[in-house]
């Protein structure tokens, strides 16, 4: 006979069983997700080292754990958990993450295996196998499509209500998938375009500019060493090499007409010295000037484009080539930045410094076009350089431009981008020194309000030196400069803040003090031109207010000049119109 007490006891038993089953599901799912994370790390290492057996074992483990986690969170029971108070958000996040991981591991990884396998032997004795490049197109496309689906399963989830420890893991996973999606998108474009770049439709010639971040320029660094690369039917040759003085016009007159904005902000020096085209944040414009400087010296060799690379990007590439020997110096991914951008200026003459840069570029080129030790690491290094705006390409061929469209590798200054507001920060050395090696900076922008689809933005930039005045006083003049208007060891930094297209720049302050700014504009982008003196490791803080152009009510993007410290150069900010 069912009494009230027995019914109550039965209900308690059912609740206990339900809680126990839920705890069991949660425990097993959490264990599988942790095991999957370990399997991913093993998989990455196996792909990097080319260990096929270890790769297959790690992939099998990953698939097993991903399927198990997705299976446990795909039923009615788990679905009911997602609507409960307190734990519902977390349960929904676990469900989304498990489903995404299952998609990623089930559909996205096998094509990447094929891609990694096909990289071996892609380059041999200066010759790129163009058919092998074309054969990469299908697996890269398949992997990109699968990663896109995996991203869709997590990108709209709001992790703000999750438990802190899970929120961090969820955001890390989503960021990883976003990065992989962007990287595969770039890879898809690269595979499509690479045969053309390598001369499949006829010979091509490119100017490679090696940008020196020790003397910072908005595009990365001063134009230092350079080389001409000839490409024909996949064969690459390094021909002429030199340094900036070789291409400087003897009359020091601008080699192209300047716009009113360019003349007002930088003056004739922008187009009169090989070191200076990078003063502009717009690399396609810098490339036009580099091309004109080249044509003055080599009028019979027409360029098909300009590439730019900095020593930090070179450090990423050395992870794939292994250490290289340049003269009596061994360069690795860990020491190349310090040696090229600082140590060389302490002990070598300017002529020796130029030679070191030229020799380094030549040896890296020879190593890349011979037999890469770690082709996967090399490709990952190229991708990282592209993400950080350290590898730039300005094509002069319209078909290349159409394929690349708005790709980051173009390094172009954004114009009218619909409802997306863009804020750019360009950093330029104004000391004529190599003190940018000791320069550190960061910047962020946030949307404060929205009125009739026009957003009010607030920006902050913090700059400092990493060397004390006493230490700076001991440096040679070639590093510190001769002083002039500032004390030796200080550095004068030019900062250009670009407001969104059609927007406005309001009040600007340096360490709380308001400064006057000229009413400058470049291609529809208002520009604040600032000069900031740094004398110690004490922060200098720049703040500003600006507004977007009409109709720019979406989330925004901020980009800043890459310095000598690796890391992201682009960040986003949330719209105030949709919050």
PAPA-902525 format. One record per residue (C-alpha): x, y, z. Coordinates in pm, whole numbers, plus 50000, padded with zeros to 5 digits. Example, Ala and Ser with C-alpha at 12.3 -4.5 7.8 and 13.67 -1.06 7.14 Angstrom:
<markes>
512304955050780 513674989450714 
</markes>
This chain:
<markes>
500005000050000 501375033849900 501395056650196 502305093350196 505625084250359 506425058050100 505595081949816 507845108049972 510625082250011 510185071649648 510395107649531 513525112949737 515015081449584 514185093549233 515755127449303 518875110549441 519055087849136 518555117448903 521245137549076 523555107549074 522975101248704 523485137948627 526685138348831 527835106848650 527165122648309 528905154848410 531905136148552 532345114048247 531855143148006 534345165048193 536825136148195 536425130847822 536865167847745 540055168947954 541345137547782 540525152947444 542575183547538 545575161047613 545035142547284 545065175647093 548445184647245 549825150347151 548375153846802 549995187846747 553395175146855 553115144146635 552185165146330 555055188946402 557625160846423 556135140246141 555545109646363 552715092946171 552125064746423 551905088646718 549665111246511 547235083246433 547165071346796 546495106546924 543785112146664 542045079346754 542005089647121 540695124047032 537865109946821 536885085447096 536695112247366 534995138047140 532305113347030 531695102247388 531315138047517 529005147547229 526905116047277 526345122147649 525295158347597 523015152747298 520065135747465 516815147147626 518235144147977 521095168347913 518785190747714 516565193648021 519585204448226 520155234247999 516895250848108 517505247448483 518415277948690 522055282548801 523515253148606 521565257148281 524055281148118 526995258448195 525165227448072 524375245347746 528005255747707 529245220147765 526745207547505 527865233247248 531555227447310 531195189447290 529235191346964 531775215546815 534725193946917 533025163446764 532525182146435 536075195046436 537685161546509 535345141746283 535415163445970 538225188845998 541335170146102 541705143245837 542005168845554 544645186645762 546575153945782 546675152645404 547755188945388 550585183045635 551705151845445 551715170445113 553985197745252 556905173445256 558845176844934 556875207544825 560135226844778 563345211444650 566505228644527 564795262144469 561845246644285 558275246744417 556075218344291 553165238644152 550955208144097 551455198344460 550325233344557 547205229744345 546505195544502 546325212244843 543215231644742 540615204444812 541825193045157 542315229045272 538795237845154 537295207245325 539095215045650 538035251545635 534375242345581 534445217945874 536115242846106 533535268746002 530745245146108 532505238146438 532815275546497 529115280946425 528265256946706 530015278346971 530395313746838 527025326946960 527255311947310 527415337347595 530015325147843 529515353848090 527115332648300 529385302048317 531375291848621 534725309848602 536875279048543 534615266348263 534165300848110 537945303848071 538215269847903 535235276747678 536595310447567 540015295347502 538455268247287 536325293047093 539315316147037 541325286346912 538635276246664 538225312446549 541975314646492 541995281446306 539065292746091 540835325346003 544085307045936 542435281845705 540655310145525 544035326045461 545465292145360 542635287245110 543405321044955 547145313844956 546775280144783 544615296544516 547055325044458 550455308944515 550935293644167 550425328144012 552835344244257 555395317244174 555235324743804 552845298343670 551465323643418 554785339643334 557905352743511 557535376443803 559845399144000 559295410744356 561015435044584 561445421144935 561875448345197 563255437845535 561735461445789 563855470246092 561695473746406 564605488346605 563685520646424 559925517046419 557705526946129 553925524946109 554135495245870 556645477446097 560125492746068 562425513045846 563195499045505 566645484245560 567985455345356 566215445845035 566365419044768 564825411344429 563245376944399 562605362844052 559895336044017 559255315243706 557355282143680 557825276744053 561585282744051 562785310344284 566005330044251 567445357344469 569045383044241 570035418544340 570525426644708 571335458744886 570505482945166 568545515245188 571275539345066 571495520044738 567945530244643 567795565344789 567415591244511 570525613144487 568515645544482 566445635244790 563295646844616 559975628044644 559695601144376 555875602844368 553445631944417 552145634344774 548565640444878 547765671045088 547365649345396 550665630945342 552515663445287 550995678645601 551735648945829 555095635945702 556305659745436 558645651145145 560655625845351 557865600245304 558815595444938 562425607344932 564155580145134 563935542145116 563755541645497 560505561345509 557605548045295 556495528145600 555665560545783 552165555245647 549975528045798 548765519945445 551175494145300 549815495244942 550725532144940 554165524545086 554655498344814 553935524244543 556755545244682 559135515644714 558345507244351 559125542644238 562415542344432 563295509144267 562435522143919 564885551143962 567765526344006 566535497243791 564265511943521 564495480643305 563155456543570 559445460743631 558225448143967 555095426844008 554715434644378 556405443244706 556765420345006 557795431645354 559095410845643 560575419645983 563075401146209 560295389646444 558655372446147 562055357846060 562205342846409 558925324646339 560305311046011 563435297846180 561235274346381 560695256346051 564165259845899 566145252746214 569225273446314 571125290646033 574775300546015 575565336045900 579305342445902 580485333846250 577005337946401 574375311246456 570875325446437 567875308246592 564275317346653 565265327147007 568175350646933 567705365446585 565725395746706 568255404946973 571235400046742 569855418746440 568045446646623 570375453746912 573615434546952 574785442646600 574525479846670 576705476846980 579685460246812 579455464646436 579945493746198 577025505445980 578575487645681 578935455345881 575335458746005 574005462245650 576055432145542 574695411445832 571125419345730 571805411145365 573605378745448 570825368345687 568175374145421 570205354145166 570825324445399 567165322945506 566105323645140 568545295845051 567355274845345 563665279645263 564145270044899 566275239544977 564775213645213 562775225345514 563395205345831 559955212645976 557575223445696 554535224145928 556335247346171 557425268945878 553855272645749 552645280146102 555365306646128 554215322745804 550635322545931 551635338746259 553635365346076 550575372645863 548265374846165 550595399946330 550995422046018 554685412545994 554345396645649 552855420845397 552275418245024 551215445844788 550555430844442 550665451644127 548705425143935 544935431043939 544125393943943 546155390044265 544275419444416 540925403444333 541865370644501 543215387544813 540435413444837 540575426145199 543115400645329 545275412245620 548445404845426 547685435345210 548265457945510 545885483745370 544315512045562 540585505045573 538225528945405 534435528545422 533595493645554 529825496345591 528735494945956 532215484646084 534265512946239 538065509646213 540625526446441 544305524246347 547385534746542 550675540046358 553945542846551 557035559846404 560475566746547 561275603846531 564715602046698 566725587646406 567955561046644 567615523946718 565885530247053 562645513846937 564235481247051 563435493647403 559945506547316 556835489647446 553255500547385 549685488447391 546365503447292 542665496747334 539425512647221 535905509547359 532555522547242 530945544247511 527625553947357 525535553547040 523375581246900 521545576446570 524035549446457 527065571146537 529245557146815 531325576547065 534675559147113 537285562447387 540875551947322 543925546647538 547565540647446 550345534147696 554025537847599 557235532547794 560915523847762 562385491947905 565755507947980 566665532548255 568315566348182 571555553748339 571625522848118 570705543147811 573615566947874 576015537647828 574725528647482 576645538747168 575485569146974 574345547446683 571635532846909 570645564047102 571095589546827 573005621346889 570275637947090 569565670846919 566225683447049 566055656747320 568475642947577 570635613447478 568925580847572 565435595147537 563355587147233 560825607647043 557925586746917 555515598046651 552005584246700 549325587046431 545795579146549 543405572346260 539695577346333 537055556746148 536225566745792 534065597745792 534415601346169 535905627946394 538675630546653 537805649446968 539925657647269 543385641847297 545395641247621 548935630647706 549305621948075 546095640648139 547145672647964 545075683247663 547025687647339 546115705747021 545885684746706 545835696046345 542825689446125 544605662945913 542945636745695 544085607345480 541665591445234 538635600245444 540285590445774 540875618846024 544395616146173 545825629346500 549595634446467 551395633346804 555035635446918 555735618447251 559065619047433 560005588947646 562765592447902 562385562748137 560375531548209 557575553248348 554335550148151 553195577747920 549435575147871 547615589347569 543825591447580 541405603547320 537745606247225 536445601546872 533245593446690 532525569746407 531175578646069 527405578646009 525875543946002 528915526946161 526875509746430 528545475546430 531375460446630 534705477446560 538315468046484 541555483146613 544995477246458 548365489146578 551905488346441 553765456046521 556815461646745 559625438346848 557415418747091 555365391346931 551615391846978 548345402946827 548205436446648 544435436046596 541615435946848 537905441646840 535545463047045 531865457547104 529315481046954 527495504647189 524555504446949 523675468047013 524555464347382 
</markes>
